[in-house]
């Protein structure tokens, strides 16, 4: 089972892939999204978004500058004001 994850900024789509889990920096605290997560809309704060390919395998760390996250039956879409890979 995999989660469809899309990350978009005003300039372009940065990622569109199937992943195990994504941890999102929400304004109310960080939250993890797995496939089958309940639908939600959340405001995100500036912070680090983590992408996992397995239960304990982080494959990407992405610094996001605010925006919104939407979880629905298609997966997770993050609309970030700005984003960049963290080395």
C-alpha positions in Angstrom: 0.0 0.0 0.0 1.3 3.5 -0.9 0.3 7.1 -0.4 0.1 9.3 -3.4 2.0 12.5 -2.5 2.2 15.7 -4.5 4.1 18.8 -3.5 3.4 22.0 -5.4 4.7 25.6 -5.2 3.4 28.6 -7.2 6.3 28.1 -9.6 6.0 24.4 -10.3 5.2 20.9 -9.2 8.2 19.6 -7.2 7.2 16.0 -6.4 4.6 13.5 -7.4 5.2 10.0 -6.1 4.0 7.1 -4.1 5.5 7.0 -0.6 4.9 5.1 2.7 4.3 8.2 4.8 4.8 12.0 4.9 5.2 14.0 8.1 3.9 17.5 7.6 4.7 20.6 9.8 1.2 21.8 10.7 0.4 25.0 12.6 -1.1 22.8 15.4 1.9 20.5 15.4 3.5 17.9 13.1 1.3 15.2 11.7 1.9 12.0 9.8 -0.1 10.9 6.8 -0.4 7.3 5.6 -2.6 5.8 2.9 -6.2 5.7 4.0 -5.8 8.8 6.3 -9.1 10.5 7.1 -9.8 13.5 4.8 -8.5 16.9 6.2 -7.4 20.3 5.3 -4.6 21.9 7.4 -2.5 25.1 7.4 1.2 24.3 7.4 3.9 26.4 9.1 7.5 26.9 7.9 9.4 23.8 8.8 10.6 20.4 7.6 8.4 18.0 5.7 9.7 14.4 5.9 9.0 11.8 3.2 9.3 8.1 4.1 9.7 5.2 1.7 9.3 2.6 4.5 8.4 2.6 8.2 11.8 4.1 9.3 13.4 5.2 6.0 13.4 9.0 5.3 14.1 9.5 1.6 13.6 13.3 1.5 13.7 16.3 3.9 12.1 19.4 2.4 11.9 22.8 4.0 8.5 24.4 3.3 7.5 28.0 3.9 3.9 27.9 4.9 0.9 26.8 2.8 -1.8 24.2 3.0 -2.1 20.4 3.1 -5.1 18.5 1.8 -5.7 14.8 2.4 -8.5 13.1 0.4 -9.2 9.8 -1.2 -6.5 10.5 -3.9 -3.8 11.1 -1.4 -1.9 14.0 0.1 -1.3 17.3 -1.7 0.9 20.0 -0.1 0.5 23.5 -1.6 3.6 25.3 -0.2 4.5 29.0 -0.6 8.1 27.9 -1.2 10.0 24.6 -0.8 13.6 23.4 -1.1 15.4 20.1 -0.5 17.4 20.0 2.8 20.8 18.4 2.4 
